[in-house]
Amino acid sequence: MASDTSKRVAEAAGGAIARKTGTPVRRVSAKTAAAAEAALARATQRLPLDTIIAGDCVSAMNALPEASVDLIFADPPYNLQLKGDLHRPDNSKVDAVDDAWDRFDSFATYDRFTREWLAAARRVLKPNGAIWVIGSYHNIFRVGASLQDQGYWILNDVVWRKSNPMPNFRGKRLTNAHETMIWAARDEAGKYTFNYEAMKALNEGLQMRSDWVMPICSGHERIKGEDGAKAHPTQKPESLLHRIIVGCTKPGDVVLDPFFGTGTTGAVAKRLGRRWIGIEREAKYRDVAARRIAAVRKHDAADLEVTRAKRSEPRVPFGQLVERGMLKIGETLTSPNGRFAAKVRADGTLIAHDQRGSIHQVGAALEGAPSCNGWTYWHMTRDGKTVPIDMLRAVIRAEMAAQ
Ligand SMILES: C[S@@+](CC[C@H](N)C(=O)[O-])C[C@H]1O[C@@H](n2cnc3c(N)ncnc32)[C@H](O)[C@@H]1O
């Protein structure tokens, strides 16, 4: 039997082909979907999971099986174009990124490199996969254009506002207090993972916004060498990766980081019960990352379950409650404050004075609101208590889950 996921995968792949060829998108057969699912499973089996690959990320990704990775987090070289040393007012030298891996002789060279690694990354992503790329004003606009040129579909850009940024020592420009992250799906039609409810829960019940305030990596989290110097100039905070991985993957998914550095992505992925692959050119960083990840303890599976998006739960039409006699025809439902009442009709609609329609439409009309979630708005009386009708939907969903 082909799963919903494999059907979506095959449909997404079909959609991409249809856009290129101009042929209409049609629903795929269960056989095609099953074949797509089997191909995905084979590709994932051939992955070097939970491993740091040594070498250049373009050739390393090109050697991996196609369509095998769920999420990519990439923190590529920034191409800072620093001209000489930077000093603080007390004349001490600023520990800036002046490493060889960040130097490109021109914008054209940087763009060529960006196109190459983004193409290699897109090849290894599953059709429903997605990518996050972090950068600063030095490179993120070039990366953004390249992403779009190559067929990725930008979903959001997120501003990581640093709560403790480095000041602008020369006082010639604004304090550079943020970095930008671009979140893009592999394809426009891709059904990328977004754990909406989990993100909302992380934000104390409010919809997660696209501006994230987090400190830069410092204190005990910052890895130092024996000489006390930073092990890596651009180690990212784990909090950033935590939010991305919780929000955009499921336990067991494969997360790839082509610019692994100190292995922040691997450390957080392991802790959260995801599989990871890192690629890093420099041996000294690979050593740091390997030691760091070995010390990470994976949390218990029960603690890692993400709050499921309501949309991913099976749809239950309100009419089913009437058909099954869970609500009686003619039964009165009331609004939360008891101000409005409506009667249940045989066809699964409600009627209240001159308003008739779905549970959502009638609720919205009575409240004069643009929309209304009828499941939580309408209440029924059971055992002398007023309870939301959503309880009946939960019963049906529990039955479905047990089948
Ligand atoms: C901006 S840093 C990533 C830091 C990392 N996110 C962390 O938290 O430690 C970029 C890293 O990519 C590596 N790198 C640069 N070019 C590379 C390439 N072509 N292939 C593989 N690694 C590369 C650099 O050695 C550097 O460690």
The ligand as a Tripos MOL2 file, in Angstrom:
@<TRIPOS>MOLECULE
LIG
   27    29     1     0     0
SMALL
NO_CHARGES

@<TRIPOS>ATOM
      1 C1         30.4020   29.6000    8.5770 C.3       1 LIG1
      2 S1         31.2480   28.1810    9.0230 S.3       1 LIG1
      3 C2         30.0290   27.0860    9.7080 C.3       1 LIG1
      4 C3         30.0040   27.0950   11.2170 C.3       1 LIG1
      5 C4         29.0000   26.1130   11.8050 C.3       1 LIG1
      6 N1         27.6530   26.4600   11.4590 N.3       1 LIG1
      7 C5         29.1250   26.0200   13.3220 C.2       1 LIG1
      8 O1         28.1340   26.2390   14.0370 O.co2     1 LIG1
      9 O2         30.2010   25.7000   13.8000 O.co2     1 LIG1
     10 C6         31.5890   27.4680    7.4760 C.3       1 LIG1
     11 C7         32.3940   26.1820    7.5230 C.3       1 LIG1
     12 O3         32.3880   25.5990    6.2310 O.3       1 LIG1
     13 C8         33.6590   25.0510    5.9390 C.3       1 LIG1
     14 N2         33.7710   25.0770    4.4670 N.ar      1 LIG1
     15 C9         33.9930   26.1470    3.6830 C.ar      1 LIG1
     16 N3         33.9560   25.8030    2.3960 N.ar      1 LIG1
     17 C10        33.6830   24.4720    2.3700 C.ar      1 LIG1
     18 C11        33.4970   23.5300    1.3270 C.ar      1 LIG1
     19 N4         33.5930   23.8770    0.0440 N.pl3     1 LIG1
     20 N5         33.2120   22.2540    1.6600 N.ar      1 LIG1
     21 C12        33.1190   21.8790    2.9550 C.ar      1 LIG1
     22 N6         33.2980   22.7260    3.9860 N.ar      1 LIG1
     23 C13        33.5740   24.0060    3.6890 C.ar      1 LIG1
     24 C14        34.6320   25.9350    6.6750 C.3       1 LIG1
     25 O4         35.8250   25.2250    6.9680 O.3       1 LIG1
     26 C15        33.8370   26.3310    7.9160 C.3       1 LIG1
     27 O5         34.1230   25.4920    8.9840 O.3       1 LIG1
@<TRIPOS>BOND
     1     1     2 1
     2     2     3 1
     3     2    10 1
     4     3     4 1
     5     4     5 1
     6     5     6 1
     7     5     7 1
     8     7     8 2
     9     7     9 1
    10    10    11 1
    11    11    12 1
    12    11    26 1
    13    12    13 1
    14    13    14 1
    15    13    24 1
    16    14    15 ar
    17    14    23 ar
    18    15    16 ar
    19    16    17 ar
    20    17    18 ar
    21    17    23 ar
    22    18    19 1
    23    18    20 ar
    24    20    21 ar
    25    21    22 ar
    26    22    23 ar
    27    24    25 1
    28    24    26 1
    29    26    27 1
@<TRIPOS>SUBSTRUCTURE
     1 LIG1         1 GROUP 0 **** ****
